């Protein structure tokens, strides 16, 4: 595996999508939950979440990461979708994965979208033998080297780091001048008449007695 110890710990996010082409009647059965194997939408979401957490066991040389969140969304076309000449339509799957780590989570997002698509295929294959998983791709990735120019200070601050530009550095201040305490010394901006009279004379006598 690639050594990522030198990379900063930042907020990582990735979004991947997948498309499943199936017949209109199959989509209606998915929406109504009348498939023989049960609720395809719930099973597909659960499959995507579980697969994202086990990505390192599926993809060789992939770093195991502690995930902060996994969201799998499945969108079905309308009741009267725009069908192509084959009489089919598309089921859209979107997986969003977030983590605070030293490397990206794009593989986790791709695995989650793929597993959700495979789950839908498995639940509907007895009904629709012409189903096809047409596309699985990464749509968005952010974090790490994908930060905006100048650095994403909100993400760096959340990760325990601080980015300070030259314009944010405060100007140097003039050090305060210190005076030895002795005869004739007064605090700055304080007139002599404000000094308490009690105890002042013995202090002055002791200061005069010093060599």
Backbone torsions as a table, in degrees:
resi	resn	phi	psi	omega
1	UNK	NA	156.5	177.3
2	UNK	-75.4	137.4	178.7
3	UNK	-78.8	118.5	-178.8
4	UNK	-111.7	18.2	-176.2
5	UNK	-64.1	-30.3	-177.9
6	UNK	-80.9	-10.1	-178.7
7	UNK	-79.2	148.4	178.8
8	UNK	-75.3	152.4	174.9
9	UNK	-83.2	114.4	-177.9
10	UNK	-133.4	172.2	175.4
11	UNK	-71.9	125.0	-179.8
12	UNK	-116.5	140.5	179.3
13	UNK	-148.0	141.0	178.2
14	UNK	-145.8	146.1	179.3
15	UNK	-131.7	126.9	-179.8
16	UNK	-127.8	153.5	-179.6
17	UNK	-130.6	159.2	175.6
18	UNK	-145.2	151.1	179.5
19	UNK	-123.6	136.9	176.5
20	UNK	-122.9	121.3	178.7
21	UNK	-95.9	129.0	179.3
22	UNK	-151.2	173.1	-177.5
23	UNK	-73.1	158.3	-179.4
24	UNK	-62.0	-40.0	178.8
25	UNK	-62.6	-35.8	177.4
26	UNK	-65.6	-40.6	178.7
27	UNK	-63.6	-38.3	178.2
28	UNK	-65.5	-36.7	178.0
29	UNK	-71.4	-34.2	175.6
30	UNK	-64.3	-45.1	-179.7
31	UNK	-64.3	-39.9	-179.0
32	UNK	-82.2	-9.4	-179.0
33	UNK	67.6	32.7	-176.6
34	UNK	-104.0	16.9	177.3
35	UNK	-71.5	155.3	-177.6
36	UNK	-63.7	-32.9	-176.3
37	UNK	-90.3	-2.3	176.3
38	UNK	113.8	-156.2	-175.6
39	UNK	-77.5	107.6	-176.4
40	UNK	-69.8	-35.1	-177.1
41	UNK	-67.3	-45.7	179.9
42	UNK	-65.3	-42.1	-179.9
43	UNK	-65.4	-40.2	-178.8
44	UNK	-66.7	-40.5	177.4
45	UNK	-62.4	-45.7	179.8
46	UNK	-63.5	-39.3	178.8
47	UNK	-63.5	-39.8	178.8
48	UNK	-64.9	-42.6	179.7
49	UNK	-65.2	-45.5	-179.3
50	UNK	-64.8	-38.9	-179.7
51	UNK	-67.9	-37.6	179.2
52	UNK	-61.1	-38.1	-179.7
53	UNK	-72.1	-18.5	-179.0
54	UNK	-112.3	25.7	-177.1
55	UNK	-61.1	-40.7	-179.1
56	UNK	-63.6	-23.5	176.9
57	UNK	-84.3	-15.4	-177.7
58	UNK	-99.5	-42.3	-176.3
59	UNK	-102.2	119.5	179.0
60	UNK	-63.3	146.3	176.5
61	UNK	64.0	19.9	176.6
62	UNK	-96.2	131.9	-177.3
63	UNK	-68.5	133.0	172.7
64	UNK	-73.4	126.6	-174.7
65	UNK	-122.2	142.0	171.8
66	UNK	-79.2	111.6	-174.8
67	UNK	-83.8	141.7	176.0
68	UNK	-87.6	-29.0	-179.3
69	UNK	-171.4	148.5	176.8
70	UNK	-136.5	125.5	178.1
71	UNK	-125.6	127.0	178.9
72	UNK	-119.3	121.3	-179.2
73	UNK	-118.6	134.0	179.8
74	UNK	-121.5	123.9	-178.6
75	UNK	-113.1	127.8	176.6
76	UNK	-102.0	148.4	177.5
77	UNK	-67.3	167.0	179.7
78	UNK	-64.1	172.0	-179.9
79	UNK	-62.0	-32.7	177.7
80	UNK	-118.5	71.2	-175.3
81	UNK	-73.6	164.2	173.7
82	UNK	-79.4	104.9	-176.1
83	UNK	-95.7	155.0	175.9
84	UNK	-88.4	177.2	-177.7
85	UNK	-57.6	-20.6	179.9
86	UNK	-81.5	-5.2	-179.9
87	UNK	75.0	30.4	-178.9
88	UNK	-120.9	168.9	175.8
89	UNK	-146.8	179.7	-171.3
90	UNK	-115.1	139.7	169.6
91	UNK	-101.7	123.5	-176.6
92	UNK	-98.0	133.7	179.6
93	UNK	-123.3	132.6	177.9
94	UNK	-129.9	131.8	179.3
95	UNK	-123.4	127.8	178.4
96	UNK	-120.4	125.9	-177.5
97	UNK	-124.0	137.0	178.6
98	UNK	-128.8	145.3	178.2
99	UNK	-158.4	158.1	171.6
100	UNK	-111.6	101.1	-170.1
101	UNK	-154.6	-178.0	-178.9
102	UNK	-93.2	-7.8	179.9
103	UNK	-138.9	163.4	-172.8
104	UNK	-73.8	169.2	-177.7
105	UNK	-118.3	26.6	-179.6
106	UNK	-67.8	-33.5	178.6
107	UNK	-67.2	-37.9	177.6
108	UNK	-63.2	-40.3	178.6
109	UNK	-66.9	-41.8	179.1
110	UNK	-65.2	-40.8	179.3
111	UNK	-66.9	-39.0	179.2
112	UNK	-64.0	-44.7	178.9
113	UNK	-65.1	-39.7	179.7
114	UNK	-65.7	-43.1	-179.2
115	UNK	-65.7	-39.0	177.8
116	UNK	-64.0	-40.7	177.3
117	UNK	-64.6	-40.4	178.7
118	UNK	-66.4	-35.7	178.3
119	UNK	-64.5	-42.6	176.6
120	UNK	-62.9	-41.5	178.4
121	UNK	-60.5	-43.4	-177.0
122	UNK	-66.2	-39.5	-178.2
123	UNK	-74.4	-23.3	-175.3
124	UNK	-108.7	-1.3	-173.0
125	UNK	-66.4	-29.9	178.9
126	UNK	-73.2	-23.7	179.1
127	UNK	-90.2	-37.3	-174.9
128	UNK	-131.7	99.4	-178.6
129	UNK	-80.1	-7.3	179.2
130	UNK	-100.1	15.5	179.9
131	UNK	-64.5	154.6	-179.7
132	UNK	-150.9	136.1	171.1
133	UNK	-90.8	108.8	-168.1
134	UNK	-90.1	-34.5	-172.5
135	UNK	-154.5	132.9	170.6
136	UNK	-131.6	120.6	-176.9
137	UNK	-150.9	158.6	176.8
138	UNK	-84.9	125.4	-178.5
139	UNK	-96.6	-33.1	-173.9
140	UNK	-156.3	144.0	176.1
141	UNK	-147.6	133.7	178.3
142	UNK	-145.6	155.0	-175.6
143	UNK	114.3	156.9	179.3
144	UNK	66.5	-126.9	-179.9
145	UNK	-72.5	-7.3	179.4
146	UNK	-88.2	10.6	179.3
147	UNK	-65.0	155.8	179.6
148	UNK	-65.9	157.9	177.3
149	UNK	-56.0	133.6	-177.5
150	UNK	93.1	-12.6	178.0
151	UNK	94.6	139.0	175.9
152	UNK	-88.3	97.1	-171.8
153	UNK	-67.6	-27.6	178.7
154	UNK	-67.1	-42.5	178.9
155	UNK	-68.4	-41.0	-179.7
156	UNK	-65.1	-37.5	178.7
157	UNK	-67.6	-39.7	178.3
158	UNK	-64.5	-27.8	-179.6
159	UNK	-88.6	6.3	178.0
160	UNK	86.6	14.8	179.2
161	UNK	-115.5	162.2	-177.4
162	UNK	-136.4	126.7	177.4
163	UNK	-106.6	121.4	-178.9
164	UNK	-123.3	117.4	176.7
165	UNK	-81.0	169.5	-177.2
166	UNK	-64.3	-33.0	179.7
167	UNK	-71.4	-19.1	-179.2
168	UNK	-89.0	-10.0	-178.8
169	UNK	-72.8	126.1	-178.6
170	UNK	-67.3	147.4	-179.7
171	UNK	-66.7	151.4	179.6
172	UNK	-64.9	141.9	180.0
173	UNK	-102.5	149.5	179.5
174	UNK	-76.6	125.1	-178.5
175	UNK	-64.8	146.1	179.0
176	UNK	-70.1	141.5	179.9
177	UNK	-84.8	126.1	-179.5
178	UNK	-97.5	142.7	179.4
179	UNK	-121.0	141.0	175.5
180	UNK	-68.8	142.6	178.8
181	UNK	-79.5	119.9	-179.5
182	UNK	-168.7	-156.3	-178.3
183	UNK	-68.1	130.5	176.8
184	UNK	82.4	1.1	179.6
185	UNK	-82.6	134.5	177.6
186	UNK	-131.3	148.4	174.9
187	UNK	-63.4	151.3	179.0
188	UNK	-60.4	140.9	174.9
189	UNK	60.4	29.3	178.5
190	UNK	-130.3	113.6	-179.0
191	UNK	-66.2	161.3	-175.5
192	UNK	-67.4	-29.5	-176.9
193	UNK	-69.6	-17.0	179.5
194	UNK	-81.4	-5.7	179.6
195	UNK	-71.5	140.5	175.9
196	UNK	-68.0	137.7	-178.1
197	UNK	-77.8	-32.2	-178.2
198	UNK	-68.5	125.8	177.6
199	UNK	83.6	-3.8	-177.7
200	UNK	-74.3	-41.8	-176.3
201	UNK	-63.2	-46.2	178.5
202	UNK	-60.6	-35.9	179.4
203	UNK	-64.6	-41.8	179.6
204	UNK	-66.5	-39.3	179.0
205	UNK	-64.1	-40.7	178.9
206	UNK	-64.5	-39.7	-180.0
207	UNK	-65.1	-35.4	179.3
208	UNK	-72.0	-27.4	-177.9
209	UNK	-76.7	-15.4	-178.8
210	UNK	-73.0	147.0	179.3
211	UNK	-71.3	NA	NA
